[in-house]
Amino acid sequence: MTQLHTGGCQCGAVRYRAEGEVGFPHVCHCRMCQKAAGNYFMPFGGVKYENFTLTRGQPTWFQSSANVRRGFCGQCGTPLFYDGGHDHISITLGSLDEPESVKPELQTNHPRKMIWFGELDTLPHDERMDTSAEDDADIARSSRQHSDHDTSEWPAEGRS
């Protein structure tokens, strides 16, 4: 049975479908990925072009280097794709509807990794910042974030 992965941006303007295995799942620590993600790393996995389809909207592209362009949602800014011109497109693993379905298997550009990154699990947990079921319900009522599944229309009814 062929694996099926769907995903998209935060607002739902750009959605995609990837069939088959997501190859080379990794976390990149290069400075370009840090800047593109606004974070300390960017997780990616590759999908062959023939197994990849945009199902809603079109990404906006930024040519981040001579050989690489990065796709993102022009409405909400979510980083979505890394296209290096090979036989595949890389998708950001966090944009998958089920991000837990693809586990990174390695890291790249390790010299740029934050030296304290391994200490994150030792940081104290502030339970006051955790959301309750009631908080989650309030957030869901006012959220403009797209669902983690394909929908027949966008924006969702009552959302703009």
C-alpha positions as CSV (number, residue, x, y, z in Angstrom):
1,M,0.0,0.0,0.0
2,T,1.4,3.4,-1.0
3,Q,1.9,5.9,1.7
4,L,0.0,9.2,1.4
5,H,1.0,12.4,3.0
6,T,-0.9,15.6,2.9
7,G,0.0,19.0,4.3
8,G,0.0,22.7,3.8
9,C,0.5,26.1,5.3
10,Q,-1.0,27.5,8.5
11,C,-3.8,29.4,6.8
12,G,-4.7,26.7,4.2
13,A,-4.1,28.8,1.1
14,V,-1.5,26.3,-0.1
15,R,-2.0,22.5,0.3
16,Y,-0.1,19.6,-1.2
17,R,-0.2,15.8,-1.5
18,A,2.8,13.5,-1.5
19,E,2.6,9.8,-2.4
20,G,5.1,7.2,-1.4
21,E,8.0,7.4,1.0
22,V,9.3,10.7,2.2
23,G,13.1,10.2,1.7
24,F,16.1,11.6,3.4
25,P,14.1,13.0,6.4
26,H,16.6,15.2,8.2
27,V,17.1,18.3,10.2
28,C,19.2,21.0,8.6
29,H,21.2,23.5,10.8
30,C,22.6,25.7,8.0
31,R,22.3,29.4,8.3
32,M,20.0,29.7,5.3
33,C,17.5,27.2,6.8
34,Q,17.7,29.0,10.2
35,K,16.8,32.3,8.5
36,A,14.1,30.7,6.3
37,A,12.5,29.1,9.3
38,G,13.1,31.9,11.7
39,N,14.2,29.1,14.0
40,Y,17.4,27.1,14.9
41,F,16.9,24.4,12.3
42,M,14.6,23.3,9.5
43,P,13.3,19.7,9.1
44,F,12.9,18.4,5.6
45,G,12.1,15.2,3.6
46,G,12.2,14.6,-0.1
47,V,9.4,13.5,-2.4
48,K,9.9,12.7,-6.1
49,Y,8.3,15.3,-8.4
50,E,6.1,12.7,-10.0
51,N,4.7,11.8,-6.6
52,F,4.0,15.4,-5.6
53,T,0.9,17.5,-6.3
54,L,-0.2,20.9,-5.2
55,T,-3.9,20.5,-4.3
56,R,-4.7,24.1,-3.5
57,G,-3.1,27.4,-4.3
58,Q,0.4,28.2,-5.4
59,P,3.4,28.9,-3.2
60,T,5.5,32.1,-3.5
61,W,9.1,31.3,-4.4
62,F,12.3,32.9,-3.1
63,Q,15.6,32.1,-4.9
64,S,17.7,31.7,-1.8
65,S,20.9,30.8,-3.8
66,A,22.0,30.1,-7.3
67,N,20.7,26.5,-7.1
68,V,17.9,26.6,-4.5
69,R,14.5,28.2,-4.4
70,R,12.3,28.0,-1.3
71,G,8.5,27.9,-1.4
72,F,6.3,29.5,1.2
73,C,2.7,30.7,1.6
74,G,2.5,34.2,0.3
75,Q,-0.5,34.9,2.7
76,C,0.6,33.5,6.0
77,G,4.4,33.0,5.4
78,T,4.6,29.3,6.3
79,P,7.9,27.8,4.9
80,L,6.8,24.8,2.8
81,F,9.3,23.6,0.2
82,Y,13.0,23.5,-0.7
83,D,13.6,22.9,-4.4
84,G,17.3,22.2,-5.3
85,G,16.6,21.2,-8.9
86,H,17.2,17.5,-8.5
87,D,14.6,14.8,-9.0
88,H,12.6,15.7,-5.9
89,I,11.2,18.5,-3.9
90,S,11.8,18.7,-0.2
91,I,8.8,19.5,2.0
92,T,9.1,20.9,5.5
93,L,8.1,18.1,7.9
94,G,6.3,20.5,10.2
95,S,3.9,21.3,7.4
96,L,2.6,17.7,7.2
97,D,-0.9,17.2,8.5
98,E,0.6,14.3,10.6
99,P,4.2,15.6,11.3
100,E,4.8,12.7,13.7
101,S,4.5,10.3,10.7
102,V,8.0,11.1,9.4
103,K,10.8,11.0,11.9
104,P,14.1,12.7,11.0
105,E,16.9,10.2,10.6
106,L,19.9,12.5,10.5
107,Q,21.2,16.0,10.8
108,T,23.0,18.2,8.2
109,N,25.3,21.2,8.5
110,H,26.1,20.2,12.1
111,P,28.8,23.0,12.6
112,R,25.9,25.5,12.6
113,K,23.9,23.7,15.2
114,M,23.4,25.7,18.3
115,I,25.9,24.4,20.8
116,W,23.3,24.4,23.6
117,F,20.7,22.6,21.6
118,G,21.1,19.3,23.4
119,E,20.3,21.0,26.7
120,L,16.7,21.8,25.7
121,D,15.3,18.7,27.4
122,T,16.9,19.8,30.7
123,L,15.1,23.2,30.8
124,P,12.4,23.5,33.5
125,H,8.8,23.1,32.4
126,D,6.5,26.0,33.3
127,E,3.1,24.2,33.6
128,R,1.4,27.6,34.0
129,M,1.9,28.0,30.2
130,D,0.3,24.7,29.3
131,T,-3.2,25.0,27.7
132,S,-6.2,23.3,29.3
133,A,-9.0,21.7,27.5
134,E,-11.0,24.8,28.0
135,D,-8.2,27.0,26.7
136,D,-7.9,24.7,23.6
137,A,-11.7,25.1,23.0
138,D,-11.4,28.9,23.2
139,I,-8.4,28.9,20.8
140,A,-10.2,26.6,18.4
141,R,-13.2,29.0,18.2
142,S,-11.1,32.0,17.3
143,S,-8.2,30.3,15.4
144,R,-7.6,31.1,11.8
145,Q,-5.3,28.1,11.4
146,H,-6.3,25.6,8.8
147,S,-7.3,22.1,9.9
148,D,-4.7,19.2,9.7
149,H,-6.6,17.7,6.8
150,D,-7.8,18.6,3.4
151,T,-11.0,20.6,3.2
152,S,-13.4,21.2,0.3
153,E,-13.3,25.0,0.6
154,W,-10.9,27.7,1.7
155,P,-11.0,29.8,3.6
156,A,-13.2,27.8,5.9
157,E,-16.7,29.1,6.3
158,G,-16.8,32.0,8.8
159,R,-13.1,32.5,8.6
160,S,-11.3,35.1,6.6
